[in-house]
Amino acid sequence: MKPTIALLACVLALTGCSNMNQTQQRALSGTAIGTAGGAVLGAIGGNAALGAVAGAAAGLAGGLIYDNVKKNEQSAYQQGYAAGRSSSSTAH
């Protein structure tokens, strides 16, 4: 794939991000970053396409893992906030 076509495909893919939820955005971002990194490393190794595919898979997994961490972080914050609110209302 020529760089111009790849750049155009990325731009078109990213224009629809406004209607995506956070999980979808993180998955797409991870996939895009992984694809780019994998293509570069694959080109160095002699097979940019294989590198891009491997990078996309790794990036997607990374994006989904990151999303899970952020959701757990938010959930823990909400639980702590709720516990703090309930204990402060009973202390008065």
Wavefront OBJ file of the C-alpha trace (Angstrom):
o trace
v 0.000 0.000 0.000
v 1.382 3.378 -0.929
v 1.907 5.886 1.886
v -0.580 8.339 0.363
v -3.321 5.718 0.265
v -2.546 4.618 3.815
v -2.669 8.218 5.039
v -5.983 8.803 3.275
v -7.424 5.618 4.786
v -6.363 6.729 8.274
v -7.872 10.179 7.820
v -11.160 8.713 6.607
v -11.263 6.223 9.465
v -10.640 8.903 12.069
v -13.335 11.272 10.779
v -16.039 9.001 12.194
v -14.577 8.931 15.729
v -16.979 11.522 17.098
v -19.828 8.998 17.219
v -17.756 6.290 18.922
v -17.799 5.431 22.598
v -14.545 5.432 24.586
v -13.962 1.695 24.152
v -14.270 1.973 20.388
v -12.016 5.040 20.286
v -9.335 3.325 22.365
v -9.532 0.167 20.255
v -9.235 2.177 17.036
v -6.382 4.285 18.388
v -4.489 1.213 19.558
v -5.034 -0.508 16.228
v -3.896 2.535 14.252
v -0.774 3.043 16.362
v 0.017 -0.676 16.264
v -0.456 -0.817 12.508
v 1.875 2.119 11.933
v 4.528 0.785 14.294
v 4.230 -2.720 12.916
v 4.520 -1.479 9.328
v 7.700 0.405 10.178
v 9.244 -2.557 11.959
v 8.043 -4.907 9.219
v 9.597 -2.693 6.552
v 12.899 -2.857 8.379
v 12.552 -6.642 8.511
v 11.528 -6.890 4.864
v 7.751 -7.426 5.095
v 5.789 -4.273 5.920
v 2.392 -5.900 5.362
v 3.035 -8.723 7.821
v 4.406 -6.221 10.326
v 1.320 -4.044 9.930
v -1.018 -6.986 10.542
v 0.902 -8.101 13.615
v 1.087 -4.511 14.865
v -2.646 -4.020 14.337
v -3.442 -7.103 16.404
v -1.069 -6.061 19.175
v -2.376 -2.489 19.078
v -5.988 -3.624 19.279
v -5.185 -5.811 22.278
v -3.293 -2.951 23.908
v -6.143 -0.517 23.288
v -8.688 -2.876 24.811
v -6.456 -3.596 27.832
v -5.970 0.145 28.348
v -9.732 0.655 28.116
v -10.310 -2.032 30.756
v -7.776 -0.398 33.090
v -9.412 3.022 32.676
v -12.886 1.562 33.323
v -11.655 -0.187 36.487
v -9.989 3.035 37.596
v -13.206 4.999 37.088
v -15.256 2.346 38.887
v -12.906 2.391 41.879
v -13.096 6.177 41.981
v -16.899 6.108 41.896
v -17.024 3.491 44.674
v -14.651 5.528 46.826
v -16.605 8.697 46.174
v -19.898 7.010 47.076
v -18.373 5.515 50.241
v -17.008 8.913 51.247
v -20.364 10.599 50.653
v -22.255 7.982 52.659
v -19.821 8.065 55.591
v -19.786 11.869 55.718
v -23.595 12.048 55.724
v -23.818 9.584 58.636
v -21.152 11.446 60.638
v -23.303 14.555 61.055
l 1 2 3 4 5 6 7 8 9 10 11 12 13 14 15 16 17 18 19 20 21 22 23 24 25 26 27 28 29 30 31 32 33 34 35 36 37 38 39 40 41 42 43 44 45 46 47 48 49 50 51 52 53 54 55 56 57 58 59 60 61 62 63 64 65 66 67 68 69 70 71 72 73 74 75 76 77 78 79 80 81 82 83 84 85 86 87 88 89 90 91 92
